[in-house]
Each structure stands twice: as structure tokens, then as C-alpha cells.
């Protein structure tokens, strides 16, 4: 083993030059710790990376540290475990609760999509296979170990990790790793939330960091100051007046709750009609239960005004859990609102709703989050005239609107968070963003904060 191999280092396995597949390998003291274990989503060339052999033997990894429970940060875990990883997976209690929902659902959806592709014959593979199964996902859950916020935990010899509130989704954290040899602190942002999240408190400031790894999803822009609820009201009122259906592709975890919170306020103020609202996603319905439970139990992650208070009391809310309940929605006439996963229309039940509704100009599609390049959601955002769904092209006649509801920090938020470190970090690795987004944030970090900042290349290894 040469000197480079013995040195402490970071390897950017995923999330480099893209907003998906987040995985960073920390090697120090002869141990390997993986920070996040995300699934690649979006463009086909990215998704294909999920099938490639992992860069190091999974059994050689001592531990996994998760920042939060979104699939692009935890969704590869069942595949890693199936490949031989047997160590602990450390995360907050909220992340553990939500991962126990999203991972089995991810496995189920992959099985379902493979079965549908085989039945309809539109896959290039014969037979089409899931990346992992629901049982694979269930099997990996026993390796989750919940930790408290703001409490140091030894995750590997000579490595102590501390999770601090990130305000992105329930349980989301930035993670600080303190290394004994070399004596370094490395802070990973995970996905940072916005100070304006309607339910959760904003991200905590950083104490100190020698090295920082920050996301840059919105590193090249600031969220508009426009009133999101006014924009939502315009879409709903237009569709309702025409007897239409509003389809909302939404991430099952947190984005669904954010949309419901805005709808609840609008109905309570009489700014939109009290329409039937359907949440059509088993995963989203189970996540709703967790959010309701945490609000009832006065979770310190929630804004104080929601402690002990029932969520969404003004809505006619129905949760569609079974396949038959989902299919029944396609036979209903509007006006109504259907919130369904996935948020970028990459899979799940929302595909069926889009196929059934986008050809009717009475209807509307509300895009309420980041749409990664190459996804159907991105195609809709860009004004596609037709959309390929389940192997067939469908004309897009429904009105498509993009809402400023992202739960990601924007450029100003990211700069504030990085700038809260005292003393300033030696270097900032700008990760988890498209190339233009990362480049814009790097310029700001260098010019406004005077920091050394670089965007790591996919697979790049750097010494600490």
C-alpha cells in the first residue's frame, strides 16, 4: 500500500456534477465510511450507474452515515447490503422512520415497473429486472441505528459524527465528522432546507469545519419572492371553474406535506374552493402519519405553532392507499386535486394520472419541486407538446405550471450556511448540483466569501 492509499481521503462516488445518487466515501485510519447511499435518478446514463459494480467491495465499508431519507440519498442502501455490506447505518430517528417507508416502497415500485415492462413488452431487457426488491429493502432496515441531534456518536474508530438540523425534511441533518488522525473536521450539508419551510425550523448554523461538502441544487439561483399561495390559488381556481383536475407530482416525503399545508391555508381563508383532495401514494400516506405523529408529539424539528396541533384541518383529504382506490380516481370527474408521487414524474402512480389527464385542456399539472434534466417533469416544465408514458406518447394539452415550493436552500441560503462556519473552512467541495449550478455557487464562495471552492469530478479522490 503506497502513501496515497494510506492517507485520509474523500471519494465522490455520486452526486458529483449531478443532483442525484449522493454517495461520498471517507477513508481514514484504514476504515471506510460512506456518507449517504443514494440512488441515481433522471437521465438514463445516470440510472444505468445504479447497475454498475460498486467502486469498493461493499463488505469493506465499516459504516454508512445518512443525512436524510430521500431516495437520492438513501435509495441505494438495499443494493449495497445485497452486495455484502453488513455494517451499521447511522441516521436520525426521523430518517429511520421515513427510510422504513421509502425503501420498501422503492423496492416494490421497481418490481412493479419491471413486471409492467415485461407484460407490455417495452423494455429492451428480457426479462426486465428490478434493481432490488421490496424484501431486499426490508432486509436492510435492521442495520439502521437511530441517533439524536447534536450528540456525538462514534461511527468508526477515530471518527465521531454529529447530526445538526437541516430543515429540509423531517429528520434531515447536516453531518459533521471529527477525525482523530489527522485531526480534521469534515461537514456534509446533506440537503439544506429553506428558512421559509412552512412546517419545519430552518437549518442550524455550523460550529466549525476544516473541510465542507455542500449541496448546490439551487447554487445558481435564488427562489423568487413571489407568493406561492397566490400562484397555487390561480391554478386551482382556473381548473375548478372549468371542472378540471389538478395533478400535483410531488415527492412522497415532505413535499406532499408542504403542498397540503398551503392548500389548507388557502381553503381556510376562502381563496380557493373546498375541493376534494386526494393523496395517491402509499408511501406518501405513511409519511403523512409520521409527520402527524411528530407534530402531535411536539417534535423540536417542527415550528412551535404546530406542536400538539392536528395538521391540515381545513381539507377534504382522502388517502388512496390501494391500487383499486388509485384506479378509481381516474374514473372520477373534476374538479378535484390529486397529489401523487413521484415528484419528477419518473415513476409511480402519478404516471397513470398524467397519462389519463394531460390530454384535456381543462386540467392542470402543478410542478412543485426541482425537475432534474432528463426527467418527464423537466420535459413538462420546458413545454413539451407530448410526453412518453408507459411506452406511448400522449399530447400535453393540460396547463403546466411551476410553483416556487422547493424545500431546497437557494444560493443565498447556501452562502449564509457556509458563511456561518467560524473559522472559515480550508476548502469547500461543491457537490450535488448540475454543472452550471455548482459553478455559479463556486464563483460566489470565492468572490464574496473568499473561500477555496471546487466542484469534484465523478469518482474523484481528494486527500484531507
Residue pairs with C-beta under 8 A, 6 or more apart in sequence:
4 463
6 30
7 463
7 464
8 26
8 27
8 28
8 29
8 179
8 181
8 182
8 184
8 463
8 464
9 26
9 27
9 28
9 461
9 462
9 463
9 464
10 24
10 25
10 26
10 27
10 186
10 211
10 213
10 429
10 456
10 461
10 462
10 464
11 24
11 25
11 27
11 55
11 459
11 460
11 461
11 462
12 24
12 429
12 431
12 456
12 457
12 458
12 459
12 460
12 462
13 21
13 23
13 24
13 25
13 34
13 54
13 55
13 458
13 459
14 20
14 21
14 22
14 23
14 24
14 36
14 38
14 40
14 49
14 76
14 458
15 21
15 22
15 23
15 24
15 36
15 38
15 72
15 215
15 431
15 432
16 431
16 455
16 456
16 457
16 458
16 459
16 460
17 434
17 435
17 438
17 455
17 457
17 458
18 40
18 42
18 46
18 372
18 432
18 433
18 434
18 458
19 42
19 72
19 217
19 370
19 372
19 432
19 433
19 434
20 38
20 39
20 40
20 41
20 42
20 46
20 72
20 372
21 38
21 39
21 40
21 41
21 46
21 49
21 50
21 72
21 76
22 36
22 38
22 67
22 72
22 73
22 431
22 432
23 34
23 35
23 36
23 37
23 38
23 76
24 34
24 35
24 36
24 188
24 213
24 431
25 32
25 33
25 34
25 35
25 55
25 56
25 61
26 32
26 33
26 34
26 35
26 159
26 177
26 186
27 33
28 158
28 159
28 179
28 181
28 182
28 464
29 156
29 157
29 158
29 159
29 179
29 180
29 181
31 62
31 156
31 157
31 158
31 159
32 56
32 60
32 61
32 62
33 61
33 62
33 63
33 64
33 65
33 155
33 156
33 159
33 177
34 61
34 63
34 64
34 65
34 80
35 64
35 65
35 67
35 175
35 177
35 188
35 213
36 64
36 65
36 66
36 67
36 73
36 74
36 188
36 190
37 64
37 66
37 73
37 74
37 75
37 76
37 77
37 80
37 89
38 70
38 71
38 72
38 73
38 74
38 75
38 76
39 50
39 71
39 72
39 75
39 76
39 106
39 131
40 46
40 47
40 48
40 49
40 50
40 72
41 47
41 71
41 72
41 344
41 346
41 372
41 375
42 344
42 346
42 372
42 373
42 374
42 375
43 372
43 373
43 374
43 375
44 374
46 374
50 76
50 79
50 131
51 131
54 80
54 83
55 459
57 84
58 80
58 81
58 83
58 84
58 85
59 83
59 84
59 85
59 86
61 80
61 85
61 87
62 87
62 155
62 156
63 87
63 88
63 89
63 90
63 155
63 156
64 77
64 80
64 85
64 87
64 88
64 89
64 90
65 89
65 90
65 91
65 155
65 161
65 175
65 177
66 73
66 74
66 89
66 90
66 91
66 95
66 99
67 73
67 91
67 95
67 166
67 172
67 173
67 174
67 175
67 188
67 189
67 190
67 191
68 74
68 91
68 95
68 98
68 166
68 168
68 169
68 171
68 172
68 173
68 190
68 191
69 91
69 94
69 95
69 98
69 99
69 101
69 102
69 169
69 171
69 172
69 253
70 102
70 169
70 191
70 251
70 253
71 102
71 106
73 190
73 191
74 91
74 95
74 99
74 102
74 103
75 102
75 103
75 106
77 89
77 99
77 103
77 137
77 140
78 103
78 106
78 107
78 132
78 133
78 136
78 137
78 139
78 140
79 131
79 132
79 136
80 140
81 136
81 139
81 140
81 143
82 132
82 136
82 139
82 140
85 143
86 143
87 143
88 143
88 145
88 155
89 140
89 143
89 144
89 145
90 145
90 147
90 153
90 155
90 161
91 99
91 144
91 145
91 146
91 147
91 163
91 171
92 146
92 147
92 148
92 149
92 163
92 171
92 172
92 173
93 146
93 147
93 148
93 171
94 169
94 170
94 171
94 172
94 290
94 294
94 299
94 301
95 146
95 171
95 172
95 173
96 144
96 145
96 146
96 171
97 170
97 171
97 290
98 169
98 170
98 171
98 253
98 287
98 290
99 141
99 144
100 141
100 144
101 253
101 283
101 286
101 287
101 290
102 252
102 253
102 283
102 287
103 137
103 138
103 140
103 141
104 134
104 137
104 138
104 141
105 134
105 252
105 282
105 283
105 286
106 137
107 130
107 132
107 133
107 134
107 135
107 136
107 137
107 138
108 134
109 347
109 348
110 130
110 131
110 132
110 133
111 130
111 133
111 134
113 128
113 130
113 347
114 123
114 127
114 128
114 129
114 130
116 390
117 123
117 128
118 126
118 127
118 128
120 390
120 391
122 390
122 391
147 153
147 161
147 163
148 163
149 163
149 164
149 165
149 173
149 300
150 162
150 163
150 164
151 162
151 163
152 160
152 161
152 162
152 178
153 160
153 161
153 162
154 160
154 161
155 161
155 177
158 179
158 180
158 181
159 177
159 178
159 179
159 180
160 177
160 178
161 175
161 176
161 177
161 178
162 175
162 176
162 178
163 173
163 174
163 175
164 173
164 174
164 175
164 176
164 203
164 204
164 206
165 172
165 173
165 201
165 203
165 204
165 301
166 172
166 173
166 174
166 189
166 190
166 191
166 192
166 193
166 203
166 204
167 192
167 193
167 194
167 195
167 197
167 200
167 201
167 202
167 203
167 301
168 190
168 191
168 192
168 193
168 197
168 200
168 203
168 254
168 407
168 408
169 191
169 193
169 200
169 253
169 254
169 407
170 200
170 253
170 254
170 290
170 291
170 294
170 299
170 301
171 301
172 190
172 191
172 193
173 190
174 187
174 188
174 189
174 190
174 192
174 203
174 204
174 206
175 187
175 188
175 190
176 185
176 186
176 187
176 188
176 206
176 207
176 209
177 185
177 186
177 187
177 188
178 184
178 185
179 185
179 186
179 464
182 464
184 210
184 211
184 464
185 208
185 209
185 210
185 211
186 209
186 210
186 211
186 212
186 213
186 464
187 206
187 209
187 211
187 212
187 213
187 421
187 425
188 212
188 213
189 212
189 213
189 214
189 215
189 414
189 417
190 215
191 215
191 217
191 407
191 408
191 432
192 203
192 214
192 215
192 408
192 409
192 413
192 414
192 417
193 200
193 202
193 203
193 407
193 408
193 409
194 202
194 223
194 406
194 407
194 408
194 409
194 410
194 413
195 202
195 203
195 413
197 258
197 407
198 258
198 261
198 262
198 303
199 257
199 258
199 261
199 291
199 295
199 302
199 303
199 306
199 311
200 301
200 302
200 303
201 300
201 301
201 302
201 303
203 409
203 413
203 417
205 417
205 420
206 212
206 417
206 418
206 420
206 421
207 421
207 422
208 421
208 422
208 423
209 421
209 425
210 425
210 426
210 464
211 425
211 426
211 427
211 428
211 429
211 464
212 418
212 421
212 425
212 427
212 428
212 429
213 428
213 429
213 431
214 414
214 417
214 418
214 428
214 429
214 430
214 431
214 432
214 441
215 408
215 409
215 414
215 431
215 432
215 433
216 414
216 430
216 431
216 432
216 433
216 437
216 438
216 441
216 455
217 370
217 406
217 408
217 409
217 432
217 433
217 437
218 370
218 406
218 408
218 409
218 410
218 411
218 414
218 433
218 437
219 411
219 414
219 430
219 433
219 437
219 438
219 440
219 441
219 442
219 444
220 411
220 436
220 437
220 439
220 440
220 441
221 410
221 411
221 437
221 440
222 410
222 411
222 412
223 404
223 406
223 410
224 404
226 404
228 262
228 403
228 404
228 405
229 262
229 265
229 266
229 271
231 401
231 403
231 404
232 262
232 263
232 266
232 272
232 366
232 403
233 266
233 271
233 272
235 246
235 364
235 366
235 399
235 401
235 403
236 246
236 263
236 266
236 272
236 273
236 275
236 337
236 364
237 272
237 273
238 244
238 364
238 399
239 245
239 246
239 334
239 335
239 362
239 363
239 364
239 399
240 272
240 273
240 275
240 334
240 335
242 335
242 362
243 333
243 334
243 335
243 362
244 334
244 335
244 360
244 362
244 363
244 364
244 398
245 332
245 334
245 335
245 336
245 337
245 338
245 357
245 360
245 362
245 363
245 364
246 335
246 336
246 337
246 338
246 363
246 364
246 365
246 366
247 338
247 340
247 350
247 353
247 354
247 357
247 358
247 363
247 364
247 365
247 366
247 398
248 259
248 337
248 338
248 339
248 340
248 365
248 366
248 368
249 340
249 341
249 342
249 343
249 344
249 345
249 350
249 354
249 365
249 367
249 368
249 377
250 256
250 259
250 284
250 339
250 340
250 341
250 343
250 368
250 369
251 341
251 342
251 343
251 369
252 281
252 283
252 284
252 287
252 341
252 342
252 343
253 283
253 284
253 287
254 287
254 291
254 407
255 343
255 368
255 369
255 405
255 407
256 279
256 281
256 284
256 287
256 288
256 339
256 341
257 287
257 288
257 291
257 311
258 368
258 405
258 407
259 339
259 368
259 405
260 277
260 279
260 288
260 311
260 312
260 315
260 317
260 339
261 311
261 312
262 405
263 272
263 277
263 312
263 315
263 337
264 311
264 312
264 313
264 314
264 315
265 314
266 272
267 273
267 274
267 314
267 315
268 314
273 335
274 314
274 315
274 316
275 316
275 335
275 336
275 337
276 316
276 318
276 336
276 337
277 315
277 316
277 317
277 318
277 336
277 337
277 339
278 317
278 318
278 319
278 320
278 329
278 336
278 337
278 338
278 339
279 285
279 288
279 317
279 318
279 319
279 320
279 339
279 340
280 320
280 325
280 326
280 329
280 338
280 339
280 340
280 349
280 350
280 353
281 320
281 339
281 340
281 341
281 348
281 349
281 350
282 321
283 341
284 339
284 340
284 341
285 319
285 320
285 321
288 319
291 311
292 310
292 311
294 301
294 302
295 302
295 306
295 307
295 308
295 309
295 310
295 311
296 308
296 310
298 307
298 308
299 307
320 326
320 328
320 329
326 349
326 352
327 352
329 338
329 353
330 352
330 353
330 356
334 362
334 363
338 353
340 348
340 349
340 350
340 353
341 348
341 349
341 350
342 348
342 350
343 368
343 369
343 377
344 369
344 370
344 371
344 372
344 375
344 376
344 377
344 378
345 351
345 354
345 375
345 376
345 377
345 380
346 375
346 376
346 377
351 376
351 389
351 390
352 390
354 365
354 376
354 387
354 389
354 394
355 389
355 390
355 392
355 394
357 363
357 365
357 398
358 365
358 387
358 394
358 395
358 396
358 397
358 398
359 394
359 395
359 396
359 397
359 398
360 397
360 398
361 397
361 398
361 399
362 398
363 398
363 399
364 398
364 399
364 400
364 401
365 380
365 398
365 399
365 400
365 401
366 401
366 402
366 403
367 377
367 380
367 381
367 400
367 401
367 402
367 403
368 403
368 405
368 406
369 405
369 406
369 407
370 406
370 408
371 377
371 378
371 380
371 381
372 378
373 434
376 387
376 388
376 389
379 387
380 387
380 396
380 400
381 400
381 402
383 400
384 396
385 395
385 396
386 393
386 394
386 395
386 396
387 393
387 394
387 396
388 394
409 417
411 440
411 441
411 444
414 441
415 441
415 444
415 445
415 448
415 449
418 425
418 428
418 445
418 449
418 451
419 449
424 449
424 450
424 451
425 451
426 452
427 451
427 452
427 453
427 454
428 445
428 451
428 452
428 453
428 454
429 453
429 454
429 455
429 456
429 462
430 438
430 441
430 442
430 445
430 453
430 454
430 455
431 438
431 455
431 456
433 441
433 455
435 455
438 455
439 455
441 453
442 453
442 454
442 455
445 451
445 453
446 452
446 453
456 462
